């Protein structure tokens, strides 16, 4: 185990050595390589630092703070509440893996005209039902959570997907961001966004997701 990964996890979660030492008295020895945590300690440490357990065994610290494509206009370093929300979503998503691939994931490209994607999705994926009616049937988990620095994020794999929206938003924005998250699933992307219905993003992929979401939410 690389001690640099232990240190990376702590710093990513925004904890000082002194703070972490109250919960893990051996943290200094772990970070210097003078001792190694056992499996129980590693499981608790992964939960405390909001990272998947397996990531602690990486050969070197990852080059990213979050395992998502960051579509935010304000790309600030994620803080603890956002990291916690992503960690909890990853954990829940792992418990709800489908027994079949999600056929809609990675079924579109951002070069496809949004109007065509909207029509095809409503016809072939939603079967002309509302998005909210179809998402549970499609195996997509939709949740609300409390976090800052973003309005929503999505996580997807071949057999699992989750969309998480910020709890404090208006109902219209929540519905729109569920659509935004689903648009990202069509691209096969896990994303983090600070989009809101009232302001169209300028970046290409974010703008595409925005336009698809608008259409998916309309009657």
C-alpha positions in Angstrom: 0.0 0.0 0.0 1.3 3.4 -1.0 1.4 5.8 2.0 0.9 8.7 -0.5 -2.6 7.4 -1.3 -3.4 7.5 2.4 -2.3 11.1 2.6 -4.1 12.0 -0.7 -7.4 10.6 0.7 -7.1 12.7 3.9 -6.2 15.9 2.1 -8.9 15.4 -0.6 -11.5 15.2 2.2 -10.2 18.4 3.7 -8.9 17.0 7.0 -5.8 18.1 8.8 -3.5 15.6 10.4 -4.6 16.7 13.8 -8.3 16.3 12.9 -7.8 12.8 11.5 -5.5 11.7 14.3 -8.5 12.0 16.7 -10.2 9.3 14.7 -7.2 7.4 13.5 -4.3 7.7 16.1 -1.8 5.9 13.8 -2.4 8.2 10.8 1.1 9.8 10.9 2.7 6.4 10.9 0.5 5.3 7.9 1.4 8.4 5.9 5.1 7.9 6.5 5.0 4.2 5.8 6.2 3.2 9.3 3.1 1.1 9.8 0.1 -0.1 7.7 -3.6 -0.1 8.6 -5.4 -3.4 8.9 -8.5 -4.2 6.8 -11.0 -2.9 9.4 -9.1 0.3 9.7 -9.0 0.7 6.0 -12.7 0.2 5.7 -13.3 2.9 8.3 -10.8 5.2 6.7 -12.4 4.8 3.3 -15.8 5.7 4.7 -14.3 8.7 6.7 -12.6 10.1 3.6 -15.5 9.3 1.2 -13.6 7.2 -1.3 -14.3 3.6 -2.6 -12.4 1.1 -0.5 -10.5 -0.4 -3.5 -9.0 3.0 -4.3 -6.8 2.8 -1.2 -4.9 0.1 -2.9 -4.1 2.2 -6.0 -0.3 2.2 -6.8 -0.3 6.0 -6.7 -2.7 8.8 -5.8 -5.3 9.4 -8.5 -5.0 12.5 -10.6 -8.6 13.5 -9.9 -10.6 14.6 -6.9 -13.9 13.2 -8.2 -14.6 10.3 -10.6 -16.9 12.5 -12.8 -16.7 14.8 -15.8 -16.9 18.2 -14.3 -19.3 20.3 -16.4 -19.6 23.1 -13.8 -18.8 26.6 -14.9 -17.2 27.2 -11.5 -14.8 24.3 -11.2 -13.8 24.8 -7.5 -12.2 22.0 -5.5 -15.0 19.7 -4.1 -15.6 20.1 -0.3 -16.7 17.5 2.2 -20.5 17.7 1.8 -20.2 17.2 -2.0 -17.6 14.4 -1.6 -19.9 12.7 0.9 -22.9 12.9 -1.4 -20.9 11.3 -4.2 -19.6 8.6 -2.0 -23.0 7.7 -0.7 -24.4 7.7 -4.2 -21.6 5.3 -5.4 -22.3 3.1 -2.4 -26.1 3.0 -3.1 -25.6 2.4 -6.8 -23.4 -0.6 -6.1 -26.3 -2.2 -4.1 -28.8 -1.8 -7.0 -26.9 -3.3 -10.0 -29.3 -4.6 -12.6 -29.0 -8.1 -14.0 -28.9 -6.7 -17.5 -27.1 -3.9 -19.2 -28.8 -0.5 -19.4 -29.3 -0.3 -23.1 -29.8 3.5 -23.2 -26.4 4.2 -21.6 -23.9 5.4 -24.2 -26.5 5.4 -26.9 -26.0 9.0 -28.1 -23.2 11.3 -29.0 -23.0 15.0 -28.3 -22.8 15.6 -32.0 -26.3 14.3 -32.5 -28.9 17.0 -32.8 -30.8 17.4 -29.4 -34.2 17.5 -31.2 -33.5 14.0 -32.7 -32.3 12.6 -29.4 -35.3 13.9 -27.6 -37.7 12.4 -30.1 -36.0 9.0 -30.1 -35.7 8.9 -26.3 -39.4 9.7 -25.8 -40.4 7.1 -28.4 -38.0 4.3 -27.8 -36.9 4.7 -24.2 -39.8 6.4 -22.4 -42.5 4.9 -24.7 -44.3 8.3 -24.6 -44.7 8.1 -20.8 -43.3 10.8 -18.5 -39.6 10.6 -17.6 -40.4 10.2 -13.9 -42.7 7.2 -14.6 -40.0 5.5 -16.7 -36.8 6.0 -14.8 -37.5 3.5 -12.0 -38.5 0.9 -14.6 -35.3 1.6 -16.5 -33.2 0.9 -13.4 -32.2 4.5 -12.8 -32.1 5.6 -9.1 -33.1 9.2 -8.5 -32.3 10.9 -5.2 -32.1 14.2 -3.5 -29.3 15.2 -1.2 -27.8 18.2 0.6 -24.6 19.5 -0.8 -23.0 22.7 -2.2 -20.8 23.6 -5.1 -23.1 21.9 -7.6 -26.8 21.4 -8.4 -26.7 17.8 -9.5 -24.5 14.8 -10.5 -25.0 11.5 -12.3 -23.1 8.3 -12.0 -23.3 5.5 -14.5 -22.0 2.1 -15.3 -23.1 -0.6 -17.8 -25.6 -2.0 -15.3 -26.3 0.7 -12.8 -27.1 4.5 -12.8 -28.0 7.2 -10.4 -29.0 10.8 -10.6 -28.7 13.0 -7.5 -30.1 16.5 -7.4 -29.7 19.2 -4.7 -32.6 19.0 -2.2 -33.0 22.8 -1.8 -33.8 23.5 -5.4 -37.2 24.4 -6.8 -39.4 21.5 -8.2 -38.9 22.8 -11.7 -35.2 22.8 -11.4 -35.1 19.4 -9.8 -37.2 18.0 -12.7 -34.9 19.7 -15.2 -31.8 18.4 -13.6 -33.1 14.9 -13.6 -33.4 15.3 -17.3 -29.9 16.8 -17.5 -28.6 13.8 -15.6 -30.4 11.4 -17.9 -29.0 13.2 -20.9 -25.5 12.6 -19.5 -26.4 8.9 -19.2 -27.3 8.8 -22.9 -23.7 9.9 -23.5 -22.3 7.3 -21.1 -20.9 10.0 -18.9 -20.9 10.4 -15.1 -21.1 14.2 -14.6 -21.1 17.0 -12.1 -23.0 20.2 -13.0 -24.0 23.5 -11.6 -26.6 24.1 -14.3 -30.0 25.6 -13.6 -33.1 25.9 -15.8 -32.8 29.7 -15.9 -29.3 29.8 -17.5 -28.1 27.8 -20.5 -24.5 26.7 -20.2 -22.0 27.7 -22.9 -19.7 24.7 -22.9 -20.6 22.2 -25.6 -21.5 19.1 -23.7 -23.2 21.0 -20.9 -25.2 22.9 -23.5 -26.2 19.7 -25.2 -27.4 18.1 -21.9 -29.3 21.3 -21.1 -31.1 21.2 -24.5 -31.9 17.5 -24.3 -33.2 18.0 -20.7 -35.5 20.8 -21.8 -37.0 18.6 -24.4 -37.4 15.6 -22.1 -39.2 17.6 -19.5 -41.6 19.2 -22.0 -45.0 17.6 -22.8 
